[in-house]
Amino acid sequence: MELIIQLIAGAIGGNAAGAVLKGQSLGTLGNSIAGVLGGGLGGQILGMLGGGAMAAGGAAAGGLDLGGIVSALASGGVGGGALMAIVGVLKGMMAKQ
């Protein structure tokens, strides 16, 4: 369940970053795809590092608690926005060459 939340939050984060960084935007579909990938990766990396309540409680207890949901939303949103921004910058750099 945490992964689904991270993926959805990643898509939202990717589109939010695309709206703010109009020069690096990949379009709605591109922002969403980059966001989903970044959300999933960001959440998994945070879980491996031991950060967030979901690593400690949500999944181990067999259910979601508020801390796990907030952690999944934050890690997914930030990861999605960050990956979209990175891909957007790389796309812009390649277009200039």
C-alpha positions in Angstrom: 0.0 0.0 0.0 2.9 2.4 0.8 4.3 1.9 -2.7 1.0 2.9 -4.3 0.9 6.0 -2.2 4.5 6.8 -3.2 3.7 6.3 -6.9 0.7 8.6 -6.8 2.5 11.2 -4.7 5.4 11.0 -7.2 3.1 11.7 -10.1 1.7 14.7 -8.2 5.2 15.9 -7.3 6.4 15.5 -10.9 3.5 17.6 -12.2 3.9 20.2 -9.5 7.6 20.5 -10.3 6.7 20.8 -14.0 4.3 23.6 -13.2 7.0 25.5 -11.2 9.9 24.8 -13.6 8.1 25.5 -16.9 11.4 25.5 -18.8 12.2 22.0 -17.7 8.6 20.6 -18.0 8.2 17.4 -19.9 4.5 17.8 -20.5 1.8 16.3 -18.4 2.5 12.7 -19.4 6.3 13.1 -19.2 6.1 14.8 -15.8 3.7 12.0 -14.6 6.0 9.2 -15.8 9.1 10.8 -14.3 7.2 11.5 -11.1 6.0 7.9 -10.8 9.5 6.6 -11.3 11.0 9.1 -8.9 8.3 8.6 -6.3 8.9 4.8 -6.3 12.7 5.2 -6.2 12.6 7.9 -3.6 10.3 5.9 -1.3 12.4 2.8 -1.6 15.7 4.6 -1.0 14.2 6.3 2.1 13.0 2.9 3.3 16.4 1.3 2.8 18.1 4.2 4.7 15.7 3.5 7.6 14.0 6.8 7.4 10.3 7.3 7.7 7.7 5.7 9.9 6.7 3.2 7.2 10.0 1.3 7.5 9.5 1.1 11.3 5.9 0.6 11.7 3.4 0.7 8.8 4.4 -2.3 6.8 5.7 -4.4 9.6 2.5 -4.0 11.6 0.5 -5.1 8.6 -1.4 -1.8 8.3 -1.0 1.8 7.7 -0.6 4.4 10.4 -0.6 8.2 10.0 3.2 8.4 10.1 3.5 5.8 7.4 1.1 7.6 5.1 2.8 11.0 5.7 6.2 9.4 5.1 5.0 7.8 1.8 3.5 11.0 0.6 6.6 13.1 1.4 9.1 10.7 0.0 7.1 10.0 -3.1 6.3 13.7 -3.8 9.9 14.8 -3.2 11.4 11.9 -5.2 8.9 12.5 -8.1 9.6 16.2 -8.2 13.4 15.8 -8.0 13.5 13.2 -10.8 11.3 15.2 -13.1 13.6 18.3 -12.5 16.7 16.2 -13.2 15.3 14.7 -16.4 14.0 18.2 -17.5 17.5 19.7 -17.0 19.2 16.9 -18.9 16.6 17.3 -21.7 17.3 21.0 -21.9 21.1 20.4 -22.0 20.8 17.9 -24.8 18.6 20.2 -26.8 21.2 23.0 -26.7 23.9 20.8 -28.2 
